[in-house]
């Protein structure tokens, strides 16, 4: 285990044992919540570490049999065969542990605020923004997550000029944070008589949903206005006269929610405001991590094209990792989106491992 910090792993193992004792001792509700969360983070690491130690002990026993002059030829051959199998397993466990020990984003386990806005391309861009929102909604359903619209602005064709939603569930931000950036679509619009392919774009920003403990918004720092909601037609006409607009005076951030009752709109708008402020604070507090993330997977930068959806060829290409899938329909249904996200996570982890090795070599 020369490539692993065994001292640290031993401490984590001890802490894992200690948490179990504390949980068995009947802690207070607040302590129980804190301990179970810590235990959930440690459990996979400790289990892999113990499995690795057991495999290495088994290898040592087999090596002793192989090298023992008293062992017969058949025993030595069997030991050699098992050693070949175990070497691959040990290497796999070492790699798994190295990934499990990578620094974790504190927001990974939580919910996310997803903001999608039509970019260049007019009505076609708004229709594409609606396609993206449906894709994330279907993906959330497959994951057992809950999607709640906070605000939406439609055009006359049923496209979305802007849509903001909260997606709730375990590990939402860890999966969706790689979606931030500019998404481009190439297709023939329904309104295009000549059959010419158009290129349009929409921007996606994924923010960690801030909890009350993450960031505090002072009453004197915000201005809350209520106003009549307006919509392009259909279900959004006269839905409510209680739209809420919150302005954060120190930063100038403005959030509007017009989908629910006045009470719900205020609550949802505050959720978005806190999430935007939380993301600003995260970036300010850890500029190195933020810069690395921007370079690798984007951070909602409106000028960064991350993915192209080409309808005539039925393909989706992620430009950050040079990955192309010829399953456009499955991706837009949310079914194949995991293939893109898994590849992005693997690539991100590979960069983190490379940076860790460089740091260890210094």
C-alpha positions as CSV (number, residue, x, y, z in Angstrom):
1,X,0.0,0.0,0.0
2,X,2.9,2.3,-0.7
3,X,0.8,4.6,-2.8
4,X,-1.8,5.0,-0.1
5,X,-1.7,7.1,3.1
6,X,-2.0,4.2,5.5
7,X,-1.8,6.4,8.6
8,X,-4.8,8.4,7.5
9,X,-6.7,5.2,6.6
10,X,-6.0,3.7,10.0
11,X,-7.3,6.9,11.6
12,X,-10.5,6.8,9.5
13,X,-10.9,3.1,10.5
14,X,-10.6,4.1,14.2
15,X,-13.1,6.9,13.7
16,X,-15.6,4.5,12.0
17,X,-15.4,2.3,15.0
18,X,-15.8,5.2,17.4
19,X,-18.9,6.5,15.5
20,X,-20.6,3.1,15.8
21,X,-20.0,3.2,19.6
22,X,-21.4,6.7,19.9
23,X,-24.5,5.7,17.8
24,X,-25.1,2.7,20.0
25,X,-24.9,5.0,23.1
26,X,-28.1,6.8,22.2
27,X,-26.9,10.3,21.1
28,X,-29.2,13.3,20.9
29,X,-31.2,13.8,17.7
30,X,-28.8,16.5,16.4
31,X,-25.8,14.4,17.3
32,X,-27.4,11.4,15.7
33,X,-27.9,13.3,12.4
34,X,-24.3,14.5,12.4
35,X,-22.9,11.1,13.2
36,X,-25.0,9.2,10.7
37,X,-23.9,11.6,8.0
38,X,-20.2,11.2,8.9
39,X,-20.6,7.4,9.1
40,X,-22.2,7.3,5.6
41,X,-19.1,9.2,4.2
42,X,-16.6,6.9,6.0
43,X,-18.3,3.6,5.5
44,X,-17.4,2.9,1.9
45,X,-13.8,4.0,2.5
46,X,-13.4,1.7,5.6
47,X,-15.0,-1.2,3.8
48,X,-12.7,-0.9,0.9
49,X,-9.7,-0.5,3.2
50,X,-10.5,-3.6,5.1
51,X,-11.1,-5.6,2.0
52,X,-7.7,-4.4,0.7
53,X,-6.0,-5.5,3.9
54,X,-7.6,-8.9,3.8
55,X,-6.6,-9.3,0.1
56,X,-3.0,-8.3,0.9
57,X,-2.9,-10.7,3.8
58,X,-4.2,-13.5,1.6
59,X,-1.4,-12.6,-0.9
60,X,1.2,-12.8,1.8
61,X,-0.1,-16.3,2.8
62,X,0.0,-17.5,-0.8
63,X,3.5,-16.1,-1.3
64,X,4.6,-18.0,1.8
65,X,3.2,-21.3,0.3
66,X,4.8,-20.6,-3.1
67,X,8.2,-19.9,-1.6
68,X,8.2,-22.7,1.0
69,X,10.5,-25.4,-0.1
70,X,8.3,-27.9,1.7
71,X,5.3,-27.1,-0.5
72,X,4.6,-29.6,-3.3
73,X,4.6,-28.6,-7.0
74,X,0.8,-28.7,-7.2
75,X,0.3,-26.4,-4.2
76,X,2.8,-24.0,-5.5
77,X,1.0,-23.9,-8.9
78,X,-2.3,-23.2,-7.2
79,X,-0.8,-20.5,-5.1
80,X,0.8,-18.9,-8.1
81,X,-2.6,-19.0,-9.9
82,X,-4.4,-17.4,-7.0
83,X,-1.7,-14.7,-6.7
84,X,-2.2,-13.7,-10.3
85,X,-5.9,-13.3,-9.6
86,X,-5.4,-11.3,-6.4
87,X,-2.8,-8.9,-7.8
88,X,-5.5,-7.6,-10.2
89,X,-8.0,-7.4,-7.4
90,X,-5.6,-5.5,-5.1
91,X,-4.8,-3.0,-7.8
92,X,-8.5,-2.4,-8.4
93,X,-9.0,-1.9,-4.6
94,X,-6.1,0.5,-4.4
95,X,-7.5,2.6,-7.3
96,X,-11.0,2.6,-5.7
97,X,-9.5,3.8,-2.4
98,X,-7.5,6.6,-4.1
99,X,-10.7,7.8,-5.7
100,X,-12.7,7.6,-2.4
101,X,-10.0,9.6,-0.7
102,X,-10.2,12.5,-3.2
103,X,-11.4,15.8,-1.8
104,X,-15.1,16.0,-1.8
105,X,-17.3,18.9,-2.7
106,X,-19.3,19.7,0.4
107,X,-22.3,20.5,-1.7
108,X,-22.3,17.2,-3.6
109,X,-24.8,15.4,-1.4
110,X,-27.4,18.1,-1.6
111,X,-30.1,19.5,-3.9
112,X,-29.5,21.8,-6.9
113,X,-31.1,24.9,-8.5
114,X,-31.1,24.5,-12.3
115,X,-31.4,27.6,-14.4
116,X,-31.9,27.3,-18.2
117,X,-32.0,30.3,-20.5
118,X,-32.5,30.6,-24.2
119,X,-29.4,32.0,-25.9
120,X,-28.7,32.8,-29.5
121,X,-31.3,31.5,-31.9
122,X,-34.6,33.3,-31.0
123,X,-37.7,31.1,-30.8
124,X,-35.7,28.0,-31.7
125,X,-33.3,28.6,-28.8
126,X,-36.4,28.8,-26.5
127,X,-37.7,25.5,-27.8
128,X,-34.3,23.9,-27.2
129,X,-34.2,25.3,-23.7
130,X,-37.6,23.6,-23.1
131,X,-36.1,20.4,-24.5
132,X,-33.2,20.6,-22.0
133,X,-35.6,21.2,-19.1
134,X,-37.6,18.1,-20.1
135,X,-34.4,16.1,-20.3
136,X,-33.4,17.0,-16.8
137,X,-36.9,16.5,-15.6
138,X,-37.0,12.9,-17.0
139,X,-33.5,12.2,-15.7
140,X,-34.7,13.3,-12.2
141,X,-37.7,11.0,-12.5
142,X,-35.4,8.1,-13.3
143,X,-33.3,8.9,-10.2
144,X,-36.3,9.3,-8.0
145,X,-35.6,13.0,-7.5
146,X,-38.3,15.7,-7.2
147,X,-38.5,18.7,-9.5
148,X,-40.2,21.9,-8.6
149,X,-40.5,24.9,-10.9
150,X,-39.6,28.2,-9.3
151,X,-40.2,30.5,-12.3
152,X,-40.8,30.1,-16.0
153,X,-41.1,32.4,-18.9
154,X,-42.6,30.9,-22.1
155,X,-42.7,32.1,-25.7
156,X,-45.8,31.7,-28.0
157,X,-44.5,28.4,-29.4
158,X,-44.2,26.7,-26.0
159,X,-40.5,27.3,-25.7
160,X,-38.8,28.6,-22.5
161,X,-37.1,31.9,-22.6
162,X,-36.1,31.1,-19.0
163,X,-36.9,28.4,-16.5
164,X,-35.6,28.0,-13.0
165,X,-36.3,24.8,-10.9
166,X,-35.3,23.1,-7.7
167,X,-34.3,19.4,-8.0
168,X,-34.3,17.6,-4.7
169,X,-32.8,14.2,-3.8
170,X,-29.6,12.5,-2.7
171,X,-26.5,13.5,-4.6
172,X,-28.3,15.8,-7.1
173,X,-25.6,18.4,-7.2
174,X,-22.8,15.8,-7.6
175,X,-24.5,14.6,-10.8
176,X,-25.8,17.8,-12.3
177,X,-23.0,20.2,-11.6
178,X,-21.2,19.0,-14.8
179,X,-24.1,20.3,-16.9
180,X,-23.3,24.0,-16.3
181,X,-22.3,25.8,-19.5
182,X,-23.5,26.5,-23.0
183,X,-25.5,23.8,-24.8
184,X,-25.7,24.0,-28.6
185,X,-28.3,22.4,-30.9
186,X,-28.1,21.8,-34.7
187,X,-31.4,21.0,-36.3
188,X,-34.0,22.1,-38.9
189,X,-36.6,24.2,-37.0
190,X,-40.3,23.4,-37.6
191,X,-40.8,26.9,-38.9
192,X,-38.0,26.5,-41.5
193,X,-39.6,25.9,-44.9
194,X,-36.4,25.4,-46.8
195,X,-35.1,22.6,-44.6
196,X,-32.0,24.5,-43.7
197,X,-30.2,23.4,-40.5
198,X,-30.0,26.1,-37.8
199,X,-27.6,26.4,-34.9
200,X,-29.1,27.7,-31.6
201,X,-27.9,27.7,-28.0
202,X,-29.1,27.7,-24.4
203,X,-27.2,28.2,-21.2
204,X,-27.5,26.0,-18.2
205,X,-26.4,27.0,-14.7
206,X,-26.4,24.5,-11.8
207,X,-26.1,25.9,-8.3
208,X,-26.0,24.0,-5.0
209,X,-29.2,24.7,-3.1
210,X,-28.1,26.5,0.0
211,X,-29.4,25.4,3.4
212,X,-30.0,28.0,6.2
213,X,-26.8,26.9,7.8
214,X,-24.8,27.6,4.6
215,X,-25.6,31.3,4.3
216,X,-27.5,34.0,6.1
217,X,-29.5,36.7,4.4
218,X,-30.2,39.7,6.6
219,X,-33.6,41.4,6.3
220,X,-32.0,44.8,5.9
221,X,-30.1,43.5,2.8
222,X,-33.1,42.6,0.8
223,X,-36.1,44.4,-0.8
224,X,-39.2,42.3,-1.5
225,X,-41.8,43.5,-4.0
226,X,-45.1,41.7,-5.0
227,X,-46.5,42.2,-8.5
228,X,-49.0,40.7,-10.9
229,X,-47.7,37.7,-12.8
230,X,-47.9,37.6,-16.5
231,X,-47.6,34.8,-19.0
232,X,-47.6,34.1,-22.7
233,X,-50.8,32.2,-22.6
234,X,-52.4,28.9,-21.7
235,X,-52.0,27.6,-18.2
236,X,-49.9,30.6,-17.0
237,X,-52.5,33.3,-17.7
238,X,-54.0,34.8,-14.5
239,X,-52.4,32.0,-12.4
240,X,-51.6,34.4,-9.6
241,X,-51.5,38.0,-8.7
242,X,-48.8,37.3,-6.1
243,X,-45.5,37.1,-7.9
244,X,-42.6,37.9,-5.7
245,X,-39.4,39.8,-6.6
246,X,-36.5,39.8,-4.2
247,X,-33.6,42.1,-4.7
248,X,-30.4,41.5,-2.7
249,X,-29.1,45.1,-2.3
250,X,-25.4,44.4,-1.6
251,X,-24.9,42.3,-4.8
252,X,-27.7,43.5,-7.0
253,X,-29.0,40.0,-7.5
254,X,-32.7,39.9,-8.5
255,X,-34.9,36.8,-8.2
256,X,-38.5,36.5,-9.3
257,X,-40.9,33.6,-8.5
258,X,-44.4,33.6,-10.0
259,X,-45.5,30.0,-9.9
260,X,-47.2,29.5,-6.6
261,X,-49.0,31.4,-3.8
262,X,-47.3,34.5,-2.5
263,X,-46.0,32.6,0.5
264,X,-44.6,29.9,-1.7
265,X,-43.2,32.4,-4.1
266,X,-41.3,34.2,-1.4
267,X,-39.9,30.9,-0.1
268,X,-38.8,29.7,-3.5
269,X,-37.3,33.1,-4.4
270,X,-35.3,33.1,-1.2
271,X,-34.1,29.6,-2.0
272,X,-32.7,30.7,-5.3
273,X,-31.2,33.9,-3.8
274,X,-29.4,31.9,-1.1
275,X,-28.1,29.4,-3.6
276,X,-26.7,32.2,-5.8
277,X,-25.1,33.9,-2.8
278,X,-23.8,30.5,-1.6
279,X,-22.2,29.8,-5.0
280,X,-20.5,33.2,-4.9
281,X,-19.2,32.5,-1.4
282,X,-17.9,29.1,-2.4
283,X,-16.0,30.5,-5.3
284,X,-14.6,33.3,-3.2
285,X,-13.6,31.0,-0.4
286,X,-11.8,28.5,-2.6
287,X,-10.6,30.1,-5.8
288,X,-8.2,27.3,-6.6
289,X,-10.9,24.7,-6.5
290,X,-13.2,26.9,-8.4
291,X,-10.6,27.6,-11.2
292,X,-9.9,23.9,-11.5
293,X,-13.6,23.2,-11.8
294,X,-14.1,25.9,-14.4
295,X,-11.2,24.6,-16.5
296,X,-12.4,21.0,-16.3
297,X,-16.2,21.0,-16.4
298,X,-17.4,24.6,-16.6
299,X,-19.1,26.7,-13.9
300,X,-22.0,28.2,-15.8
301,X,-19.8,30.6,-17.7
302,X,-22.1,31.8,-20.5
303,X,-19.3,31.9,-23.1
304,X,-18.3,28.2,-22.7
305,X,-19.7,25.7,-25.2
306,X,-19.7,22.3,-23.5
307,X,-22.0,20.1,-25.6
308,X,-23.6,19.9,-29.1
309,X,-26.9,18.1,-29.9
310,X,-26.9,17.3,-33.6
311,X,-30.4,16.2,-34.8
312,X,-29.6,15.3,-38.4
313,X,-26.9,12.9,-37.3
314,X,-28.6,11.8,-34.1
315,X,-25.6,12.4,-32.0
316,X,-24.5,14.3,-28.9
317,X,-21.0,15.5,-28.4
318,X,-19.4,16.6,-25.2
319,X,-16.5,18.9,-26.1
320,X,-14.8,18.8,-22.7
321,X,-13.9,15.1,-23.0
322,X,-14.3,14.5,-26.8
323,X,-17.1,12.0,-26.2
324,X,-19.7,11.5,-28.9
325,X,-22.8,9.3,-28.4
326,X,-25.0,8.4,-31.3
327,X,-28.1,8.2,-29.1
328,X,-29.6,11.6,-29.2
329,X,-33.1,10.5,-28.4
330,X,-32.0,8.4,-25.4
331,X,-30.0,11.4,-24.1
332,X,-33.0,13.8,-24.4
333,X,-35.2,11.2,-22.7
334,X,-32.7,11.3,-19.8
335,X,-32.0,7.6,-20.3
336,X,-28.5,7.9,-21.7
337,X,-27.5,11.1,-19.8
338,X,-25.7,9.0,-17.2
339,X,-23.2,7.9,-19.9
340,X,-22.1,11.5,-20.4
341,X,-22.1,12.4,-16.7
342,X,-20.3,9.2,-15.7
343,X,-17.6,10.0,-18.3
344,X,-17.3,13.5,-17.0
345,X,-16.9,12.4,-13.4
346,X,-14.3,9.8,-14.4
347,X,-12.3,12.4,-16.3
348,X,-12.6,14.9,-13.4
349,X,-11.4,12.2,-11.0
350,X,-8.4,11.4,-13.3
351,X,-7.4,15.0,-13.2
352,X,-7.7,15.1,-9.4
353,X,-5.6,12.0,-9.1
354,X,-2.9,13.4,-11.5
355,X,-2.8,16.6,-9.4
356,X,-2.5,14.6,-6.2
357,X,0.4,12.5,-7.6
358,X,2.2,15.7,-8.7
359,X,1.7,17.1,-5.2
360,X,3.0,13.9,-3.6
361,X,6.0,13.9,-5.9
362,X,7.1,17.4,-4.9
